[in-house]
Amino acid sequence: MRIALATVSLLCALLPAFAQNAAPAAAAPQAETLDTAGEANAPAVAAKEDSAVPDSSPAPRSQLDAFALHNNFLSRLDLSGTIQLKALYHNMTAERDADKKLSLQLRRFKLELDGGFDANFGFRGELLVDGNGRNFGVDNAYLYYVIGDLVGFKGGKLKRPFSQEALQSSKSLYTVERGELYQAFLTNTTGYASFDVGLIAYGGFVEDGRSLTYELGVFNGKQSDSTGYDGQQNENLDKGFKAKDVVMRLTFTPVKPLKLEAALSTKAAENKSDPNEYKLGVNTGYEVGADFSYNHLRLLGEASWGDNQDKQDAKILDGSTLFFAFYVMGIWHEDYTRGRASELVMKLEALDPDFKAGKGEGTPNDGKARYTLGANYFFTPKVSVMADYGVLQPITKEVGKKKLTQDIDLLWRMSF
């Protein structure tokens, strides 16, 4: 807590040095980037997704943009962030009161720094001051170097570019949480979409309204014996494992309203049974996705499949199951006019963690589906409230295990 207060105090001390006309520099390859529609017409700053195309032109300033700070060594230093308060009532139809959950959470309090040394070099950092039981820490924190439109590099602690939903900014989510079934599985259970320390080459081009982007990264591949991969991105936990992970992602926009993507992510583990011989086991996950927008409607979908080591690297060597998961989401949103806007959201997630293609149901039969209805209201483009009603359905033939779980989540979100 003392570190958090010291950091906030330091930032506050810099505030009097705000500059109205900071020198322009190449825009960072943002981890949670700008919406294609723009804030003026998309109240949620819809789907700020990580674009691999380097942008050499700075965005125009407005009163809603990040603060600009003076620094003698930087051509640009912007400060932004978000604070989010969450209320939840989970498993509200449970027969026993002990199984119900009613709580308030400081979901996120995050400060973001985006700086540039010149037109090519820069950095980005996200300081997690507090949120959801986590203490002071760092999420995205990396350096970048833009060579040109076709090639750029970024290295540090960042999300693996595997899932379009994982890369969506917490400032612009359409539901209170990314994916309590689909995304949580990819992040914590398999590690394919988790934070990690690595180096990514990225780039792309745009021609006649069509665009193609790529990302290719090598990551430390944090190890896990039982607790899962979420939170394993701390570089102090990496003891120099020789087994590293590879992630690749391609996006293609054939026409302006439609974007397609495909990705691959690996999870490697070392076999240390013989200290005189290096052996390696590798699991692989695959992903395809689509994003379609037309007027006030947006449709998002994604499917993933591959090897499931169920949080344990040992299973990469001893034998993993196959998983299949997907989500589809529809959003209707108003243009931000008359000082307000609203959104309606419908989402379906499904997961089978032990899918056996061609053999019917897996064993054990423990698939799940989750249905979410959401409504969002925007007081300003930066201040909103969100309300979700979710139903979790076990997909099983076992008697007594088909009971639905119903949740309500509320979020008050402010970004700056």
Buried (B, 14 or more C-beta within 10 A) or exposed (E): EEEBEEBBEEBEEBEEEEEEEBEBBBBBBBBBBBBBBEBEBBBBBBBBBBBBBBBEEBEEEEEEEBBBBEBEEBBBBBBBBBBBBBBBBBBBEBEEEEEEEEEEBBBBBBBBBBBBBEBBBBBBBBBBBBBEEBEBBBBBBBBBBBEEBEBBBBBBBBBBBBBBBBBBBBBBBBBBBBBBBBBBBBBBBBBBBBBBBBBBBBBBEEEEEEBBBBBBBBBBBBBBEEEBBBBBBEEEEBEEBEBBBBBBBBBBBEEEBBBBBEBBBBBBBBBEEEEEEEEEBBBBBBBBBBBBBEEBEBBBBBBBBBBBBBBBBBBBBEEBBBBBBBBBBBBEBBEBEEEEBBBBBBBBBBBBBBBEEEEEBBEEBBBBBBBBBBEBBBEBBBEBBBBBEBBBBBBBEEEEEEEEBBBBBBBBBBBB
